[in-house]
Amino acid sequence: MIPVQYRDPETEDILECRHEEDTPAIGERVKIGFADFQVLFRWQCVPTSCIVYVRRVPQEKRAGVAA
């Protein structure tokens, strides 16, 4: 298990810290809270920890839902 810090690339805010089996791949989607995020890049990944920068994936509008 590797400690992973998920961060916002613009503000450097830590969105979540958790342990993962493997470091998330660039482009991979991860769930943080109730939202989906996409991995932009990884920083300082070593066997003991990793900092991952993510961006929120826009919600897709479902057909038949009134605005």
PAZAPA-4460 file (N, C-alpha, C; in steps of 0.05 Angstrom, whole numbers, plus 32768, in hexadecimal, padded with zeros to 4 digits):
% residues 67
    n_x    n_y    n_z   ca_x   ca_y   ca_z    c_x    c_y    c_z   seq   type   mol
   8011   7FE9   8000   8000   8000   8000   8012   8019   8000     1      M     A
   800B   802B   7FEE   801B   8044   7FEB   800A   805C   7FF3     2      I     A
   8014   806D   8005   8005   8085   800B   8004   8098   7FF3     3      P     A
   7FEC   80A1   7FEB   7FE9   80B2   7FD4   7FDA   80CB   7FDC     4      V     A
   7FE5   80E2   7FD5   7FD8   80FC   7FD9   7FCD   8106   7FBF     5      Q     A
   7FB3   810B   7FBE   7FA7   8116   7FA6   7FA5   8134   7FA9     6      Y     A
   7FAE   8143   7F95   7FAF   8160   7F97   7FA3   816E   7F7F     7      R     A
   7F9A   8186   7F84   7F90   8198   7F6E   7FA9   81A5   7F62     8      D     A
   7FAC   81A4   7F47   7FC4   81AF   7F3B   7FC6   81CD   7F3B     9      P     A
   7FAF   81DB   7F3E   7FB0   81F9   7F3E   7FB4   8204   7F5A    10      E     A
   7FA9   81F8   7F6E   7FAA   8204   7F89   7FBD   81F5   7F9C    11      T     A
   7FC5   81DD   7F94   7FD6   81CB   7FA5   7FC7   81C1   7FBD    12      E     A
   7FAC   81C5   7FBE   7F9C   81BA   7FD4   7F9D   819C   7FD3    13      D     A
   7F9F   8190   7FEB   7F9D   8173   7FED   7F80   816B   7FED    14      I     A
   7F77   815C   7FDA   7F5C   8153   7FD7   7F56   813A   7FE8    15      L     A
   7F6A   8128   7FE9   7F66   8110   7FF9   7F81   8102   7FFC    16      E     A
   7F84   80F4   8012   7F9C   80E3   8017   7F91   80C7   801D    17      C     A
   7F9C   80B4   8010   7F94   8098   8015   7FAA   8085   800C    18      R     A
   7FA7   806C   8014   7FBA   8057   800C   7FAF   8048   7FF3    19      H     A
   7FC0   8044   7FE0   7FB8   8036   7FC7   7FCB   801E   7FC3    20      E     A
   7FC1   800A   7FB5   7FD1   7FF3   7FAE   7FE8   7FFA   7F9C    21      E     A
   7FE2   800B   7F87   7FF6   8014   7F74   7FF2   8032   7F70    22      D     A
   8006   8040   7F65   8003   805C   7F5F   7FF0   805F   7F47    23      T     A
   7FDE   8071   7F48   7FCB   8075   7F31   7FDA   807D   7F18    24      P     A
   7FD2   8073   7F01   7FDE   8079   7EE7   7FD4   8094   7EDD    25      A     A
   7FE4   80A1   7ECD   7FDC   80BB   7EC1   7FC5   80B5   7EAE    26      I     A
   7FB0   80C5   7EB0   7F98   80C1   7EA0   7F83   80AF   7EAE    27      G     A
   7F8B   80A1   7EC3   7F78   8090   7ED1   7F63   80A1   7EE0    28      E     A
   7F4B   8097   7EE2   7F36   80A4   7EF2   7F35   8099   7F0E    29      R     A
   7F33   80AB   7F21   7F31   80A3   7F3D   7F19   80B1   7F4A    30      V     A
   7F0D   80A5   7F5E   7EF7   80B1   7F6C   7F01   80BD   7F86    31      K     A
   7EFC   80D7   7F89   7F03   80E5   7FA2   7EE9   80F1   7FAD    32      I     A
   7EE1   80E7   7FC4   7EC7   80EF   7FCE   7EB1   80E4   7FBC    33      G     A
   7E9F   80F5   7FB2   7E8A   80EC   7FA0   7E90   80F4   7F83    34      F     A
   7EA7   8100   7F7E   7EAE   810A   7F63   7EC3   80F8   7F56    35      A     A
   7EC3   80F9   7F3B   7ED7   80EB   7F2B   7EED   80FF   7F23    36      D     A
   7F06   80F6   7F25   7F1D   8106   7F1E   7F2F   80F6   7F0B    37      F     A
   7F3E   8105   7EFB   7F51   80F8   7EE9   7F6D   8100   7EF1    38      Q     A
   7F7F   80EC   7EF1   7F9B   80F1   7EF9   7FA9   8100   7EE2    39      V     A
   7FB4   8118   7EE9   7FC3   8128   7ED5   7FE0   8120   7ED5    40      L     A
   7FED   8120   7EEC   8008   8118   7EEE   800F   8110   7F0B    41      F     A
   8026   8103   7F0E   802F   80FA   7F29   8049   8109   7F2F    42      R     A
   804D   810E   7F49   8065   811D   7F51   8071   810F   7F69    43      W     A
   808A   810C   7F6A   8099   8101   7F80   808F   80E5   7F88    44      Q     A
   808B   80D4   7F74   8083   80B9   7F79   809C   80A8   7F80    45      C     A
   809B   809E   7F98   80B0   808D   7FA2   80A2   8074   7FAE    46      V     A
   80B1   8060   7FB5   80A3   8048   7FC0   8093   804D   7FD9    47      P     A
   8098   8063   7FE8   808A   8068   8001   8074   807C   7FFF    48      T     A
   8072   808B   7FE9   805C   809F   7FE7   805A   80AA   7FCB    49      S     A
   8044   80B8   7FC5   8041   80C4   7FAA   802D   80DB   7FAC    50      C     A
   8033   80F1   7F9E   8021   8108   7F9B   8016   8107   7F7F    51      I     A
   7FFB   8107   7F7D   7FED   8105   7F64   7FDC   811D   7F60    52      V     A
   7FDF   812A   7F49   7FCE   8141   7F42   7FB7   8139   7F30    53      Y     A
   7F9F   8142   7F37   7F87   8139   7F29   7F75   8150   7F22    54      V     A
   7F64   814C   7F0F   7F50   8160   7F08   7F35   8152   7F08    55      R     A
   7F20   8162   7F0E   7F05   8157   7F0F   7EFC   8151   7EF2    56      R     A
   7EEF   813A   7EEF   7EE3   8132   7ED6   7EC7   813D   7ED5    57      V     A
   7EC0   814C   7EC0   7EA5   8158   7EBE   7E90   8142   7EBE    58      P     A
   7E7A   8147   7ECC   7E64   8134   7ECC   7E56   8133   7EB1    59      Q     A
   7E50   811B   7EA8   7E42   8118   7E8F   7E24   811B   7E94    60      E     A
   7E17   812A   7E83   7DFA   812D   7E86   7DEC   8114   7E7B    61      K     A
   7DDA   8109   7E8A   7DCB   80F2   7E81   7DB3   80FA   7E70    62      R     A
   7DAD   80EB   7E5C   7D96   80F0   7E4B   7D7D   80EE   7E5A    63      A     A
   7D6A   8100   7E55   7D50   80FF   7E62   7D4F   810E   7E7C    64      G     A
   7D64   811A   7E84   7D64   812A   7E9D   7D5E   8147   7E97    65      V     A
   7D49   8152   7EA3   7D41   816E   7E9E   7D55   8181   7EAB    66      A     A
   7D5B   8196   7E9E   7D6E   81AA   7EA9   7D61   81BC   7EBC    67      A     A
***
